[in-house]
Amino acid sequence: MKKIGVVLSGCGLNDGSEIHEATLTLLFLDKAGVEILCLAPAMEQYDLIDHLTGKEINDQKRNVLNESARIARGEIKDLSTIKASDIDGIIFPGGYGAAKNLCNFAVKGIDCTANPEVERIIQTMHQENKPMGFICIAPVLAGKVLGKFHPELTIGDDPATAKNIEEMGGKHITCGVGEIAVDPKNKIVSTPAYMLGPTISKIAIGIEKLVNKVVELA
């Protein structure tokens, strides 16, 4: 049975993984009949947002791995304990956590750096020619870490973010919400999801295509 990792970045779109994107990824992986391995870096979140008010909470600290365990129903592993040889493919859902915790693109833009464990797993998956999926804003991770390989990526049609991806070395492909960009050379699949929206049923179309393509390539 194929084993696919899902890298989470917390719980909630404003400071962690976008829950719809993460849950749809898990749903479609389960329907594909693969073994799912939820993963997250054990690190302090960049910030903590009240998802009702949108305001930052300054008197608390939360851990990305612990918060991601909410989505994974407790079945999750520290990303640092997993090697590329342990899995057949990997998928990164979006949400601001992908751009705040997995890397600091939300703050640094094209000068961002990736979390060391995130960078390691992306690099080694690429070296072992294993497929990777990036959803919503998560393609910036591939752009940053694998820029010298000029990965073909989509975040939909946002000109500013597309320009950032190209400045990091990637090639941006404009896609609709129900579409995927496939880079066969680098074995990378991406889809815009909530970069375009507008609803869960619409983003589900692209995410299902992405999941099935990653599983097919694995």
Backbone as CSV, one residue per row, in Angstrom:
resi,resn,N_x,N_y,N_z,CA_x,CA_y,CA_z,C_x,C_y,C_z
1,MET,0.844,-1.203,0.000,0.000,0.000,0.000,0.877,1.251,0.000
2,LYS,0.544,2.190,-0.859,1.289,3.444,-0.905,1.065,4.252,0.374
3,LYS,2.112,4.962,0.787,2.028,5.791,1.990,2.286,7.245,1.590
4,ILE,1.333,8.111,1.900,1.439,9.521,1.542,1.447,10.377,2.804
5,GLY,2.438,11.238,2.932,2.519,12.156,4.056,1.714,13.417,3.784
6,VAL,1.122,13.966,4.829,0.405,15.244,4.753,1.007,16.160,5.810
7,VAL,1.639,17.246,5.363,2.324,18.141,6.286,1.387,19.270,6.689
8,LEU,1.051,19.303,7.971,0.156,20.318,8.516,0.964,21.428,9.191
9,SER,0.327,22.592,9.339,1.053,23.762,9.855,0.322,24.443,11.005
10,GLY,-0.510,23.686,11.708,-1.337,24.241,12.764,-2.795,23.954,12.464
11,CYS,-3.695,24.683,13.094,-5.126,24.399,12.941,-5.908,25.693,12.784
12,GLY,-6.269,26.004,11.552,-7.044,27.210,11.293,-6.369,28.087,10.269
13,LEU,-7.135,28.631,9.338,-6.544,29.286,8.169,-5.674,30.489,8.501
14,ASN,-5.962,31.218,9.575,-5.228,32.457,9.844,-3.867,32.263,10.494
15,ASP,-3.641,31.110,11.111,-2.351,30.880,11.762,-1.857,29.441,11.631
16,GLY,-2.555,28.640,10.838,-2.179,27.238,10.688,-2.669,26.691,9.364
17,SER,-2.961,25.394,9.326,-3.502,24.778,8.117,-4.939,25.208,7.883
18,GLU,-5.297,25.432,6.619,-6.687,25.687,6.257,-7.423,24.367,6.443
19,ILE,-8.408,24.346,7.328,-9.002,23.078,7.757,-9.757,22.387,6.629
20,HIS,-10.471,23.128,5.796,-11.163,22.495,4.671,-10.157,21.831,3.732
21,GLU,-9.095,22.538,3.403,-8.086,21.982,2.494,-7.434,20.746,3.081
22,ALA,-7.098,20.800,4.356,-6.460,19.656,5.011,-7.405,18.464,5.072
23,THR,-8.662,18.712,5.443,-9.630,17.618,5.585,-9.968,16.998,4.241
24,LEU,-10.122,17.828,3.216,-10.385,17.292,1.882,-9.203,16.449,1.396
25,THR,-7.998,16.891,1.693,-6.817,16.105,1.328,-6.869,14.728,1.981
26,LEU,-7.177,14.694,3.265,-7.272,13.419,3.978,-8.407,12.558,3.434
27,LEU,-9.541,13.180,3.122,-10.685,12.446,2.579,-10.332,11.777,1.258
28,PHE,-9.755,12.537,0.349,-9.472,11.984,-0.980,-8.327,10.981,-0.948
29,LEU,-7.382,11.153,-0.038,-6.343,10.135,0.131,-6.952,8.832,0.640
30,ASP,-7.884,8.935,1.576,-8.553,7.752,2.110,-9.349,7.052,1.014
31,LYS,-10.058,7.836,0.194,-10.823,7.258,-0.911,-9.906,6.583,-1.928
32,ALA,-8.678,7.085,-2.042,-7.713,6.494,-2.980,-7.110,5.200,-2.446
33,GLY,-7.378,4.888,-1.189,-6.929,3.628,-0.632,-5.477,3.576,-0.222
34,VAL,-4.921,4.745,0.151,-3.519,4.777,0.569,-3.422,4.915,2.086
35,GLU,-2.253,4.645,2.599,-1.989,4.890,4.016,-1.599,6.357,4.172
36,ILE,-2.201,7.017,5.151,-1.969,8.446,5.374,-1.091,8.635,6.599
37,LEU,-0.085,9.474,6.464,0.789,9.791,7.588,0.780,11.305,7.787
38,CYS,0.093,11.767,8.818,0.062,13.198,9.117,1.352,13.607,9.816
39,LEU,1.889,14.753,9.422,3.176,15.234,9.908,3.094,16.717,10.202
40,ALA,3.946,17.190,11.101,4.057,18.625,11.373,5.369,18.877,12.103
41,PRO,5.956,20.043,11.902,7.159,20.382,12.659,6.815,20.709,14.113
42,ALA,7.659,20.278,15.019,7.472,20.600,16.445,8.130,21.957,16.686
43,MET,7.341,23.015,16.610,7.870,24.375,16.723,6.770,25.298,17.243
44,GLU,7.181,26.427,17.778,6.211,27.413,18.215,5.604,28.112,17.002
45,GLN,4.289,28.330,17.047,3.639,29.062,15.962,4.183,30.485,15.862
46,TYR,4.203,31.015,14.637,4.632,32.399,14.440,3.733,33.356,15.198
47,ASP,2.424,33.138,15.097,1.477,33.958,15.842,0.240,33.132,16.150
48,LEU,-0.680,33.717,16.880,-1.913,33.052,17.275,-3.051,34.026,17.020
49,ILE,-4.015,33.602,16.204,-5.102,34.474,15.785,-6.442,33.968,16.326
50,ASP,-7.253,34.873,16.823,-8.639,34.573,17.180,-9.421,34.513,15.870
51,HIS,-9.889,33.326,15.497,-10.539,33.168,14.202,-11.942,33.766,14.161
52,LEU,-12.476,34.156,15.302,-13.773,34.841,15.314,-13.619,36.328,15.043
53,THR,-12.630,36.938,15.673,-12.445,38.385,15.546,-11.369,38.779,14.542
54,GLY,-10.463,37.833,14.232,-9.341,38.142,13.355,-8.195,38.834,14.057
55,LYS,-8.318,39.026,15.362,-7.293,39.736,16.114,-6.222,38.778,16.644
56,GLU,-5.016,39.294,16.772,-3.913,38.497,17.299,-4.061,38.320,18.806
57,ILE,-3.758,37.128,19.287,-3.761,36.821,20.715,-2.314,36.862,21.198
58,ASN,-2.026,37.738,22.110,-0.633,37.973,22.507,-0.236,37.330,23.834
59,ASP,-1.194,36.760,24.550,-0.881,36.230,25.883,-0.818,34.704,25.902
60,GLN,-0.713,34.081,24.713,-0.627,32.634,24.633,0.430,32.227,23.610
61,LYS,0.959,31.022,23.785,1.865,30.417,22.822,1.324,29.026,22.485
62,ARG,1.418,28.644,21.228,0.971,27.312,20.838,2.006,26.658,19.926
63,ASN,1.990,25.333,19.924,2.951,24.542,19.183,2.301,24.005,17.908
64,VAL,3.001,24.089,16.793,2.449,23.675,15.509,2.067,22.194,15.507
65,LEU,2.913,21.348,16.065,2.623,19.911,16.100,1.380,19.631,16.945
66,ASN,1.301,20.245,18.116,0.147,20.032,18.987,-1.152,20.516,18.346
67,GLU,-1.096,21.683,17.699,-2.296,22.225,17.061,-2.702,21.392,15.846
68,SER,-1.727,20.907,15.096,-2.016,20.073,13.930,-2.666,18.760,14.335
69,ALA,-2.364,18.299,15.536,-2.948,17.050,16.035,-4.468,17.133,16.137
70,ARG,-5.008,18.351,16.220,-6.465,18.514,16.233,-7.070,17.986,14.931
71,ILE,-6.448,18.344,13.808,-6.942,17.905,12.504,-6.689,16.419,12.301
72,ALA,-5.543,15.953,12.777,-5.142,14.554,12.582,-5.784,13.604,13.589
73,ARG,-6.633,14.135,14.463,-7.274,13.320,15.514,-6.236,12.602,16.367
74,GLY,-5.116,13.282,16.573,-4.065,12.763,17.444,-3.063,11.847,16.769
75,GLU,-3.381,11.396,15.546,-2.487,10.476,14.832,-1.534,11.296,13.966
76,ILE,-0.440,11.736,14.561,0.482,12.612,13.849,1.898,12.400,14.360
77,LYS,2.868,12.653,13.493,4.269,12.482,13.864,5.035,13.774,13.658
78,ASP,6.066,13.951,14.457,6.998,15.062,14.296,7.705,14.887,12.950
79,LEU,7.660,15.913,12.121,8.263,15.840,10.797,9.735,15.442,10.849
80,SER,10.422,15.834,11.912,11.853,15.541,12.013,12.153,14.052,12.102
81,THR,11.156,13.238,12.418,11.366,11.795,12.573,11.133,11.025,11.276
82,ILE,10.758,11.726,10.212,10.392,11.068,8.958,11.411,11.382,7.866
83,LYS,11.811,10.339,7.140,12.711,10.484,5.998,11.921,10.288,4.705
84,ALA,12.473,10.765,3.607,11.817,10.580,2.314,11.610,9.104,2.003
85,SER,12.516,8.266,2.486,12.404,6.824,2.228,11.227,6.186,2.962
86,ASP,10.648,6.909,3.921,9.526,6.366,4.696,8.192,6.511,3.987
87,ILE,8.110,7.374,2.974,6.842,7.674,2.316,7.011,7.628,0.800
88,ASP,5.875,7.525,0.105,5.888,7.449,-1.358,5.529,8.771,-2.011
89,GLY,4.971,9.692,-1.240,4.599,11.006,-1.739,4.244,11.889,-0.561
90,ILE,4.076,13.200,-0.818,3.790,14.117,0.277,2.939,15.277,-0.247
91,ILE,2.045,15.776,0.604,1.153,16.876,0.222,1.170,17.932,1.319
92,PHE,1.201,19.192,0.888,1.193,20.336,1.791,-0.085,21.142,1.581
93,PRO,-1.085,21.037,2.474,-2.247,21.919,2.391,-1.842,23.373,2.661
94,GLY,-2.741,24.298,2.299,-2.439,25.708,2.497,-2.915,26.245,3.832
95,GLY,-3.268,27.519,3.845,-3.517,28.237,5.088,-2.310,29.095,5.408
96,TYR,-2.526,30.165,6.190,-1.414,31.061,6.497,-0.288,30.364,7.253
97,GLY,-0.590,29.241,7.907,0.464,28.505,8.588,1.548,28.033,7.649
98,ALA,1.173,27.737,6.394,2.178,27.327,5.409,3.144,28.458,5.104
99,ALA,2.650,29.704,5.231,3.471,30.873,4.919,3.992,31.591,6.159
100,LYS,3.607,31.103,7.348,4.088,31.692,8.610,4.930,30.705,9.410
101,ASN,4.536,29.434,9.377,5.194,28.424,10.205,6.112,27.509,9.395
102,LEU,5.622,27.005,8.261,6.459,26.130,7.426,7.544,26.929,6.727
103,CYS,7.258,28.207,6.499,8.258,29.166,6.034,7.786,30.535,6.506
104,ASN,8.536,31.571,6.230,8.133,32.919,6.661,7.842,33.830,5.467
105,PHE,7.276,33.241,4.410,6.932,33.999,3.215,5.977,35.143,3.527
106,ALA,5.047,34.940,4.459,4.063,35.976,4.791,4.732,37.240,5.318
107,VAL,5.927,37.091,5.875,6.653,38.226,6.457,7.789,38.686,5.556
108,LYS,8.503,37.736,4.968,9.730,38.050,4.237,9.576,38.044,2.717
109,GLY,8.460,37.540,2.202,8.301,37.468,0.757,9.357,36.591,0.119
110,ILE,9.950,37.057,-0.991,10.908,36.224,-1.721,12.204,36.001,-0.943
111,ASP,12.414,36.771,0.117,13.601,36.587,0.955,13.351,35.603,2.092
112,CYS,12.241,34.887,2.010,11.859,33.968,3.086,12.821,32.789,3.189
113,THR,12.744,32.117,4.327,13.443,30.847,4.526,12.413,29.816,4.975
114,ALA,12.652,28.566,4.638,11.772,27.486,5.062,12.240,26.925,6.397
115,ASN,11.302,26.406,7.161,11.660,25.645,8.359,12.652,24.559,7.945
116,PRO,13.715,24.341,8.704,14.746,23.373,8.287,14.215,21.975,7.987
117,GLU,13.261,21.500,8.764,12.725,20.162,8.520,11.853,20.133,7.269
118,VAL,11.148,21.211,7.016,10.351,21.314,5.788,11.272,21.343,4.575
119,GLU,12.315,22.144,4.666,13.289,22.221,3.574,13.922,20.862,3.317
120,ARG,14.297,20.169,4.390,14.930,18.850,4.258,14.027,17.855,3.554
121,ILE,12.754,17.779,3.968,11.875,16.758,3.392,11.557,17.082,1.933
122,ILE,11.412,18.366,1.601,11.165,18.736,0.204,12.384,18.399,-0.650
123,GLN,13.554,18.736,-0.169,14.775,18.462,-0.931,14.994,16.965,-1.139
124,THR,14.802,16.186,-0.082,15.076,14.751,-0.198,13.987,14.033,-0.995
125,MET,12.742,14.483,-0.902,11.698,13.908,-1.753,12.020,14.175,-3.215
126,HIS,12.497,15.363,-3.497,12.862,15.712,-4.868,14.051,14.873,-5.340
127,GLN,15.045,14.706,-4.474,16.224,13.909,-4.819,15.851,12.457,-5.114
128,GLU,14.857,11.946,-4.401,14.433,10.563,-4.597,13.334,10.424,-5.651
129,ASN,13.036,11.535,-6.344,12.071,11.531,-7.450,10.692,11.058,-7.005
130,LYS,10.271,11.547,-5.833,8.960,11.200,-5.307,8.017,12.398,-5.436
131,PRO,6.737,12.153,-5.699,5.812,13.249,-5.990,5.444,14.073,-4.764
132,MET,5.204,15.362,-5.031,4.791,16.292,-3.988,3.613,17.123,-4.474
133,GLY,2.661,17.378,-3.589,1.522,18.213,-3.901,1.521,19.448,-3.018
134,PHE,1.203,20.600,-3.604,1.176,21.874,-2.878,-0.141,22.585,-3.161
135,ILE,-0.856,22.927,-2.106,-2.208,23.473,-2.217,-2.239,24.928,-1.752
136,CYS,-3.028,25.757,-2.461,-3.283,27.137,-2.056,-1.990,27.958,-2.072
137,ILE,-1.538,28.487,-0.935,-0.316,29.286,-0.851,0.928,28.408,-0.709
138,ALA,0.755,27.122,-0.416,1.900,26.226,-0.172,2.878,26.113,-1.338
139,PRO,2.479,26.342,-2.600,3.473,26.294,-3.675,4.665,27.228,-3.487
140,VAL,4.527,28.267,-2.660,5.695,29.125,-2.415,6.817,28.337,-1.754
141,LEU,6.480,27.272,-1.031,7.504,26.415,-0.421,8.354,25.757,-1.499
142,ALA,7.689,25.226,-2.515,8.414,24.585,-3.610,9.221,25.609,-4.387
143,GLY,8.632,26.802,-4.573,9.351,27.851,-5.274,10.629,28.232,-4.568
144,LYS,10.567,28.330,-3.246,11.736,28.734,-2.473,12.783,27.624,-2.376
145,VAL,12.340,26.435,-2.008,13.287,25.347,-1.745,13.859,24.765,-3.032
146,LEU,13.047,24.724,-4.088,13.464,24.069,-5.328,13.595,25.047,-6.495
147,GLY,13.764,26.317,-6.181,13.809,27.343,-7.213,14.824,27.079,-8.314
148,LYS,15.971,26.519,-7.959,17.015,26.294,-8.976,16.618,25.231,-9.998
149,PHE,15.559,24.459,-9.667,15.062,23.447,-10.604,13.883,23.974,-11.426
150,HIS,13.523,25.230,-11.205,12.465,25.921,-11.956,11.150,25.140,-11.979
151,PRO,10.593,24.833,-10.807,9.344,24.075,-10.767,8.175,24.853,-11.364
152,GLU,7.280,24.144,-12.040,6.058,24.733,-12.567,4.980,24.630,-11.502
153,LEU,4.410,25.779,-11.136,3.515,25.866,-9.976,2.333,26.775,-10.272
154,THR,1.242,26.576,-9.527,0.123,27.514,-9.604,-0.346,27.929,-8.220
155,ILE,-0.692,29.192,-8.087,-1.440,29.676,-6.923,-2.745,30.311,-7.421
156,GLY,-3.104,30.005,-8.672,-4.310,30.563,-9.260,-3.967,31.632,-10.267
157,ASP,-4.315,32.891,-9.932,-4.051,33.968,-10.879,-3.645,35.280,-10.209
158,ASP,-3.246,35.216,-8.936,-2.847,36.430,-8.228,-1.508,36.934,-8.772
159,PRO,-1.480,38.114,-9.395,-0.256,38.576,-10.055,0.931,38.742,-9.107
160,ALA,0.687,39.280,-7.914,1.791,39.547,-6.993,2.459,38.255,-6.529
161,THR,1.656,37.267,-6.119,2.222,36.007,-5.639,2.854,35.226,-6.789
162,ALA,2.230,35.277,-7.953,2.811,34.615,-9.126,4.182,35.208,-9.444
163,LYS,4.298,36.521,-9.348,5.580,37.185,-9.586,6.615,36.744,-8.557
164,ASN,6.189,36.631,-7.294,7.101,36.171,-6.243,7.637,34.778,-6.554
165,ILE,6.761,33.882,-6.992,7.174,32.513,-7.325,8.201,32.537,-8.449
166,GLU,7.971,33.363,-9.445,8.908,33.432,-10.574,10.234,34.072,-10.160
167,GLU,10.187,35.023,-9.239,11.428,35.639,-8.757,12.250,34.656,-7.931
168,MET,11.590,33.663,-7.350,12.310,32.641,-6.588,12.837,31.518,-7.489
169,GLY,12.460,31.552,-8.763,12.975,30.566,-9.705,11.929,29.677,-10.329
170,GLY,10.692,29.741,-9.819,9.636,28.900,-10.365,9.026,29.476,-11.620
171,LYS,8.189,28.682,-12.253,7.404,29.130,-13.398,5.946,29.044,-13.003
172,HIS,5.238,30.183,-13.030,3.842,30.165,-12.607,2.917,29.821,-13.757
173,ILE,1.962,28.921,-13.475,0.949,28.510,-14.438,-0.403,28.997,-13.924
174,THR,-1.089,29.830,-14.685,-2.407,30.319,-14.271,-3.427,29.189,-14.366
175,CYS,-4.171,28.959,-13.285,-5.160,27.883,-13.226,-6.436,28.359,-12.550
176,GLY,-7.541,27.723,-12.892,-8.791,27.930,-12.193,-8.851,27.083,-10.944
177,VAL,-9.869,27.318,-10.117,-9.958,26.636,-8.827,-10.077,25.118,-8.972
178,GLY,-10.680,24.655,-10.049,-10.856,23.220,-10.234,-9.763,22.575,-11.047
179,GLU,-8.669,23.301,-11.277,-7.593,22.801,-12.116,-6.329,22.527,-11.301
180,ILE,-5.429,21.771,-11.896,-4.123,21.514,-11.293,-3.025,21.841,-12.298
181,ALA,-1.877,22.215,-11.772,-0.671,22.356,-12.587,0.218,21.158,-12.281
182,VAL,0.654,20.468,-13.298,1.495,19.284,-13.126,2.861,19.551,-13.753
183,ASP,3.891,19.390,-12.962,5.272,19.515,-13.435,5.857,18.104,-13.449
184,PRO,5.820,17.419,-14.600,6.276,16.021,-14.636,7.763,15.858,-14.358
185,LYS,8.556,16.843,-14.741,10.001,16.740,-14.530,10.343,16.708,-13.052
186,ASN,9.714,17.593,-12.278,9.993,17.682,-10.839,9.007,16.892,-9.992
187,LYS,8.041,16.250,-10.643,6.981,15.487,-9.953,6.274,16.352,-8.904
188,ILE,5.858,17.543,-9.329,5.156,18.477,-8.450,3.771,18.759,-9.023
189,VAL,2.764,18.708,-8.135,1.384,19.006,-8.507,0.894,20.128,-7.590
190,SER,0.188,21.107,-8.148,-0.328,22.200,-7.325,-1.725,22.592,-7.781
191,THR,-2.478,23.202,-6.875,-3.840,23.654,-7.173,-4.153,24.882,-6.319
192,PRO,-4.953,25.836,-6.838,-5.165,27.096,-6.123,-6.004,27.015,-4.851
193,ALA,-7.018,26.129,-4.834,-7.928,26.018,-3.686,-8.419,27.394,-3.229
194,TYR,-8.258,27.725,-1.950,-8.822,28.980,-1.434,-8.031,30.230,-1.838
195,MET,-6.965,30.088,-2.612,-6.399,31.279,-3.240,-7.428,31.869,-4.206
196,LEU,-8.332,31.008,-4.692,-9.413,31.447,-5.561,-10.788,31.241,-4.940
197,GLY,-10.969,30.108,-4.237,-12.271,29.815,-3.637,-13.319,29.540,-4.709
198,PRO,-14.590,29.879,-4.482,-15.055,30.601,-3.296,-15.626,29.716,-2.194
199,THR,-15.900,28.438,-2.500,-16.561,27.585,-1.513,-15.886,26.219,-1.451
200,ILE,-16.234,25.470,-0.423,-15.600,24.168,-0.197,-15.865,23.203,-1.350
201,SER,-17.054,23.242,-1.938,-17.342,22.327,-3.043,-16.508,22.653,-4.267
202,LYS,-16.192,23.929,-4.467,-15.373,24.329,-5.618,-13.911,23.935,-5.416
203,ILE,-13.363,24.170,-4.226,-11.961,23.818,-3.996,-11.764,22.312,-3.973
204,ALA,-12.838,21.575,-3.629,-12.738,20.111,-3.564,-12.381,19.518,-4.920
205,ILE,-12.833,20.142,-5.992,-12.590,19.609,-7.334,-11.094,19.568,-7.627
206,GLY,-10.414,20.695,-7.384,-8.977,20.750,-7.638,-8.180,19.881,-6.682
207,ILE,-8.581,19.857,-5.416,-7.849,19.056,-4.430,-7.959,17.570,-4.736
208,GLU,-9.132,17.121,-5.170,-9.272,15.706,-5.530,-8.370,15.357,-6.707
209,LYS,-8.310,16.244,-7.699,-7.427,16.005,-8.842,-5.968,15.949,-8.398
210,LEU,-5.586,16.871,-7.517,-4.201,16.887,-7.022,-3.869,15.604,-6.274
211,VAL,-4.739,15.210,-5.361,-4.497,13.996,-4.579,-4.360,12.791,-5.502
212,ASN,-5.269,12.649,-6.449,-5.231,11.490,-7.348,-3.978,11.486,-8.201
213,LYS,-3.505,12.665,-8.593,-2.292,12.738,-9.403,-1.062,12.380,-8.582
214,VAL,-0.996,12.865,-7.357,0.135,12.524,-6.487,0.167,11.006,-6.247
215,VAL,-0.993,10.427,-5.984,-1.071,8.974,-5.748,-0.659,8.216,-7.015
216,GLU,-1.108,8.701,-8.168,-0.743,8.052,-9.435,0.763,8.087,-9.676
217,LEU,1.392,9.202,-9.328,2.832,9.353,-9.561,3.680,8.611,-8.525
218,ALA,3.076,8.261,-7.393,3.822,7.637,-6.294,4.210,6.190,-6.615
